[in-house]
Amino acid sequence: MKLGSKATVLNYHYPKWLMRNPVLIRLVFILNYYVQLRKWTIISVWKKTLRKQPSHFIAVDMGSGESQYLIPFCNQYPKAQFWAIDNHLQSVLFAQNYPINNLYSKAIDIAAEHLNTKADIVLCVGVLQYIIDDKQALRNINTSLKKDGELLLYVPINGQAITCFYEWVCRRYPNYESIHNRQRIYSEIELMCKLKEACLEPTSKTYTYGKLGIISHEISSGLNLLLIHGNIFIKAISLLLIVLFTPINCVLMMLDFNLPKNDGNGILVCAKKIKEI
């Protein structure tokens, strides 16, 4: 698939120049950090979780994509093993091609199989809602963990909308959710029940995307979709609006991240394996 095609932007296909120079992905990581509010919460908890592990820990990212939660930490923990697990072959090949000795990768469909290597920590970000048999996926995650191993699971919940703009754009143009065939929007209660059924006991939870975060996400994501799919006139207007909205967006994200939340459109759950299934 050629660089610049619309499907490439929203689906996991890496351009040839990036496959030849994989370290340039760090530029993408930096960009993602400043535009993805959920990443601020996930990285904060992920760092704390890694720090408390023994030196030879095994960390696994289920649905790793471009390994944005693994690569930045590989050199920091040289005695650890970092596993990038994905069912997209290009993501697996990208991780295998990345020049780090303690980064490993394997193609696995977590709804159908588990990793043979037992992990101290499993991270799973924004994956479960796309899996048809999510209960089996959680059971396979359980099997992939060591006794008392820990799961960090992030999923969108509630699906609350505030502006009409993003919904209108998503009805008009293909978006990440439609391309990847999202199966469900969780409620918090449903998610907690499914974790417990898989013998994964929730120990803490952190909400993301309160009202200010939802507004930020809907406007920025809607403008980005217009930039990708619109005609030349719409692209030009969208680019101008993205530039103008960026300072406001940063303020909305910072406020949402720092203000206390009792609910939101996303949740990061830390759960402990309590027994084998």
C-alpha positions as a printed Julia matrix, in Angstrom:
277×3 Matrix{Float64}:
   0.0     0.0    0.0
   1.38    3.36  -0.98
   2.28    6.0    1.53
  -0.41    8.65   1.66
  -3.36    6.36   0.98
  -6.26    6.88   3.38
  -6.27    3.28   4.57
  -2.6     3.52   5.45
  -3.24    6.38   7.86
  -5.91    4.54   9.86
  -4.74    0.95   9.4
  -1.41   -0.53  10.44
   0.71   -0.3    7.3
   4.18    1.17   7.66
   5.81    3.06   4.78
   9.0     1.6    3.33
  11.17    4.5    4.57
  10.06    3.79   8.14
  10.72    0.05   7.83
  14.22    0.92   6.59
  14.78    3.46   9.39
  12.66    2.15  12.29
  14.23    4.44  14.92
  12.34    7.34  13.31
   9.21    5.91  14.94
  10.25    7.84  18.06
   9.12   11.01  16.3
   5.68    9.44  15.98
   5.77    8.5   19.68
   6.46   12.12  20.62
   3.64   13.38  18.4
   1.22   10.78  19.8
   2.09   11.76  23.35
   1.05   15.36  22.76
  -2.2    14.57  20.94
  -3.46   11.45  22.78
  -4.82   12.28  26.21
  -5.16    8.61  27.18
  -1.41    8.16  26.73
  -0.64   10.59  29.56
  -2.49    8.35  32.02
  -1.25    5.06  30.58
   2.41    6.11  30.5
   2.22    7.44  34.07
   0.84    4.15  35.45
   3.04    2.03  33.16
   6.21    3.71  34.42
   5.25    3.09  38.05
   4.44   -0.54  37.28
   7.77   -1.16  35.53
   9.76    0.43  38.37
   8.44   -2.03  40.95
   9.35   -5.14  38.92
  12.43   -7.36  39.5
  15.33   -6.64  37.16
  14.69   -9.65  34.89
  10.97   -9.05  34.41
   8.99   -9.97  31.31
   6.6    -7.29  29.99
   4.13   -8.02  27.21
   2.06   -5.59  25.16
  -0.97   -7.4   23.72
  -1.97   -5.53  20.57
   1.28   -3.6   20.5
   0.93   -1.83  17.15
   4.08    0.26  16.68
   5.36   -0.74  20.17
   4.99    2.79  21.54
   4.72    1.47  25.12
   7.75   -0.83  24.83
  10.53    0.72  22.76
  11.06    3.8   25.01
  11.75    1.52  28.01
  13.89   -1.26  26.53
  17.23    0.45  27.12
  16.13    1.64  30.56
  15.6    -1.98  31.64
  18.3    -3.91  29.73
  17.88   -7.15  31.75
  14.15   -7.32  31.07
  12.33   -8.87  28.12
   9.77   -6.77  26.24
   7.35   -8.67  24.01
   5.33   -6.98  21.26
   2.31   -9.17  20.45
  -0.01   -8.33  17.58
  -2.09  -10.08  14.93
  -0.98   -7.6   12.25
   2.1    -9.01  10.53
   3.5    -5.57   9.69
   3.51   -4.58  13.36
   5.34   -7.78  14.25
   7.9    -7.3   11.47
   8.43   -3.7   12.52
   9.25   -4.72  16.12
  11.5    -7.52  14.89
  13.34   -5.04  12.69
  13.85   -2.5   15.48
  17.53   -2.42  16.65
  17.08   -3.34  20.34
  18.31   -6.63  21.8
  15.63   -7.13  24.44
  12.6    -6.42  22.23
  10.87   -9.55  20.96
   7.79   -9.92  18.8
   5.32  -12.6   17.81
   2.14  -12.75  15.76
  -0.67  -13.93  18.04
  -4.43  -13.55  17.91
  -5.16  -13.16  21.62
  -8.75  -14.3   21.12
  -7.48  -17.67  19.89
  -4.16  -18.37  21.64
  -1.87  -17.28  24.44
   1.82  -16.46  24.75
   3.87  -19.44  25.94
   6.27  -17.18  27.83
   4.83  -16.32  31.24
   4.78  -12.55  31.8
   5.16  -10.49  34.95
   3.09   -7.7   33.38
   0.7    -7.59  30.45
  -0.36   -4.29  28.93
  -3.42   -4.19  26.67
  -4.44   -0.78  25.33
  -7.49   -0.1   23.16
  -7.77   -3.67  21.86
 -10.49   -5.54  23.73
 -13.4    -3.62  22.21
 -12.51   -4.93  18.73
 -12.39   -8.62  19.7
 -15.53  -10.69  19.12
 -14.82  -13.19  21.91
 -13.43  -10.81  24.51
 -14.03  -13.31  27.33
 -11.7   -15.82  25.69
  -9.15  -13.07  25.08
  -9.11  -12.27  28.82
  -8.75  -15.97  29.64
  -5.75  -16.14  27.29
  -4.24  -13.09  28.97
  -4.66  -14.87  32.3
  -2.8   -17.9   30.93
  -0.01  -15.63  29.62
   0.62  -14.2   33.12
   2.75  -15.61  35.92
   1.17  -16.32  39.26
   0.32  -12.93  40.82
   1.15  -11.29  37.49
  -0.45   -7.94  36.69
  -2.6    -6.73  33.81
  -2.91   -3.07  32.81
  -6.02   -2.85  30.65
  -7.24    0.29  28.92
 -10.6     0.39  27.12
 -13.06    3.09  26.11
 -16.27    3.03  28.13
 -19.66    4.77  28.1
 -19.34    6.35  24.64
 -20.71    9.68  25.82
 -20.77   12.38  23.11
 -20.88   16.11  23.8
 -20.51   17.78  20.41
 -22.43   16.82  17.26
 -19.39   17.57  15.1
 -17.45   14.31  15.6
 -20.55   12.12  15.17
 -21.37   13.92  11.92
 -17.84   13.44  10.57
 -17.84    9.73  11.55
 -21.15    9.16   9.76
 -19.77   10.83   6.65
 -16.25    9.34   6.48
 -14.5     6.08   7.41
 -12.84    6.27  10.82
 -10.72    4.07  13.06
 -13.73    2.45  14.75
 -15.51    1.56  11.51
 -12.36    0.35   9.75
 -11.46   -1.95  12.64
 -15.06   -3.06  13.23
 -15.52   -2.18  16.89
 -17.67   -4.84  18.54
 -18.93   -3.01  21.63
 -18.77   -0.02  23.95
 -18.24   -1.24  27.5
 -19.87   -0.07  30.65
 -17.6    -0.1   33.68
 -19.73   -2.74  35.4
 -19.6    -5.05  32.36
 -15.83   -4.73  32.12
 -15.24   -5.47  35.8
 -17.48   -8.55  35.62
 -15.58   -9.93  32.63
 -12.23   -9.4   34.36
 -13.39  -11.27  37.45
 -14.78  -14.11  35.31
 -11.26  -14.47  33.86
  -9.8   -14.64  37.4
  -8.27  -11.18  37.05
  -9.03   -9.16  40.16
  -9.16   -5.36  39.64
  -6.91   -3.55  42.13
  -7.17    0.04  40.89
  -8.78    2.11  38.16
  -8.11    5.49  36.59
 -10.58    7.37  34.4
  -9.69    9.33  31.29
 -11.68   11.64  29.01
 -13.93   13.58  31.31
 -16.09   16.28  29.73
 -13.18   18.54  28.77
 -11.26   15.57  27.41
 -14.26   14.45  25.36
 -14.59   17.91  23.81
 -10.87   17.94  23.04
 -11.0    14.47  21.48
 -14.12   15.08  19.4
 -12.91   18.33  17.87
  -9.32   17.26  17.2
 -10.29   13.79  15.88
 -13.03   15.23  13.71
 -10.67   17.78  12.17
  -8.06   15.08  11.56
 -10.62   12.92   9.74
 -11.58   15.87   7.55
  -7.89   16.44   6.83
  -7.51   12.79   5.78
 -10.7    12.32   3.77
 -11.83   15.76   2.62
 -11.33   17.39  -0.77
  -8.58   19.97  -1.24
 -10.75   22.81   0.07
 -11.83   20.89   3.18
  -8.22   19.8    3.79
  -7.02   23.42   3.71
  -9.74   24.62   6.08
  -9.16   21.65   8.41
  -5.42   22.26   8.56
  -5.98   25.92   9.45
  -8.5    24.99  12.16
  -6.15   22.35  13.59
  -3.41   24.98  13.94
  -5.81   27.46  15.56
  -7.31   24.83  17.88
  -3.99   23.36  19.05
  -3.39   25.81  21.97
  -6.99   25.41  23.14
  -6.69   21.65  22.8
  -3.56   21.59  24.97
  -5.35   23.54  27.71
  -8.39   21.24  27.58
  -6.17   18.14  27.8
  -4.13   19.47  30.72
  -7.25   20.45  32.63
  -8.9    17.1   32.01
  -5.79   15.18  33.03
  -5.35   17.08  36.29
  -8.94   17.48  37.42
 -10.39   14.65  39.56
 -12.79   12.33  37.7
 -15.33    9.8   38.96
 -16.21    8.67  35.43
 -15.16    9.21  31.85
 -15.1     7.8   28.34
 -12.03    5.69  29.08
 -10.73    3.61  31.97
  -7.34    2.12  32.83
  -7.74   -0.9   35.11
  -4.92   -2.59  36.98
  -5.82   -6.2   37.72
  -3.97   -9.08  39.42
  -4.07  -12.71  38.35
  -5.58  -14.59  41.28
  -5.51  -18.13  39.83
  -5.1   -20.18  36.67
  -8.14  -20.89  34.53
